[in-house]
Each structure stands twice: as C-alpha cells, then as structure tokens.
Amino acid sequence: MKDLTKEDYLNGQVLLIDKPLEWSSFQAVNKLKWAIRKKFSLKKFKIGHAGTLDPLATGLLIICTGKFTKKITEYQGQEKEYTGIFTLGATTASYDLETEINETFATDHISPDLIKSTTKEFIGDIEQAPPVFSALKKDGKRLYELAREGKTVDIPKRKVNVSAFEITAIDGLNIHFRIACSKGTYIRSIAHDFGKALNSGAHLSELRRTKIGDFNVDNAQDPLVFADILLGPEENR
C-alpha cells in the first residue's frame, strides 16, 4: 500500500478498512481521502465506500478510489457476513445500544435448545421491517430524524435472504452469533424479531462485519494505521 503511486489511486484501488467503534463510515472514508490528497497534493479525488456500517458496529468497509468507484454498486450487492451479540430480555427503540432500554421481558422460559432451534425461522427468504432508527428516507427525511422527533412512521416490510445463522456461544443472556445475509438485511431487526420469536425481547449489543463477498476483515486495516503508513506518523495529524 505504501508503494502505490498517485496514478494507482486515480486509476482505481480497492482498500479494505476495519472501521473502528464509534466511527461513522463517512469518517473512515474522509480519513483516507485526506491522507491520499495530502500525500499526492490532489485537489480532486474520487473515493467512496461500498456499504455503510453503523457507528456502533466495527469491521469491514470496502473503499474504492478513482475509476474503481464505478464498482461500488457491484460490491454493495454481494453477500455479507457478521458476528455479534444479541442480548435477551430487553428491547430498545433503535434495536441496539444507540437508545436506552424501553421494555424488559421474562427470560426464564428460554433454553439453549430453544435459542438454537429458533434460528431456523430466520434462515432463507424472510421479511423484516427496517429499524425506525435507520438512514432510510421517507417523505424526504431520514427515518432516524423522524424517530427523534417522536413521529410514528409506517415502515413496510421487505424481503431479504439469510443463508446462515449460527449460534456460536451462549453467555447468560448474551447470545453470540454468526449471520451471512443479502444486501439490505438489518441485523438489528433480526435481533428484535429473534427476541419476539422467543416470546421475550432482544436487542443488538455488539456487531462486527467480517466478510463482503470474497473480501475478509482479516485483510483489512485500521484507517489511522493506513494514514500513518502513507504519510508517516509525524504527518498524520
């Protein structure tokens, strides 16, 4: 990566970034854009990501530069894999930790066997409603903006595909999982619906994107490390 030239970036590169917790996808792209522009004294430079990650999620971002920004739609359509934790017994308005717990539920009836058997309901083509706290638009406004204004929004369900849903560990009320799914799938919605299917409640308390198509987060780089290598630690300020 350090040896790439200005022409390499302009002609097109696919950069794999491991997005840190609490960074927006936009911040990660901007960090790379700033570093590349500074390194090569570029005024105009095309760069973009192939699929947003929420600030509370970590993991793989595909970032395309130069002429490869035309490939973004192609990468967005590829299957994605996530690992994370559903926490049982409570729900939140955002379906994750962005908002406070709004309701609690009994969990005494939930067993490891019930948890594992319930995953079968979520494999294949399923219908889900996106969270009200999402970046989707309705009447020109982001859903999360309407939600923060206290407005009730009717969100139609849409069909997505889950090709794999595996429970990897159960630690009390924390359910560790691995899910492979199609574009447009909200893991937060699966968490919420999974809690309902267990006759309880659940929310997403941890999320990491591990794969997009054939790209793996194991080969990805922290955006600060990228900038350090490209510019040197002294210049990365």
Salt bridges, closest charged atoms under 4 A:
ASP18 OD2 - ARG208 NH2 2.74
ASP54 OD2 - ARG188 NE 3.31
GLU81 OE1 - ARG178 NH1 2.93
ASP96 OD2 - ARG188 NE 3.98
GLU98 OE2 - ARG148 NH2 2.60
GLU149 OE2 - LYS141 NZ 2.58
GLU149 OE1 - LYS151 NZ 3.19
GLU166 OE1 - ARG178 NE 3.03
GLU234 OE1 - ARG237 NH2 2.77
GLU235 OE1 - LYS38 NZ 3.72
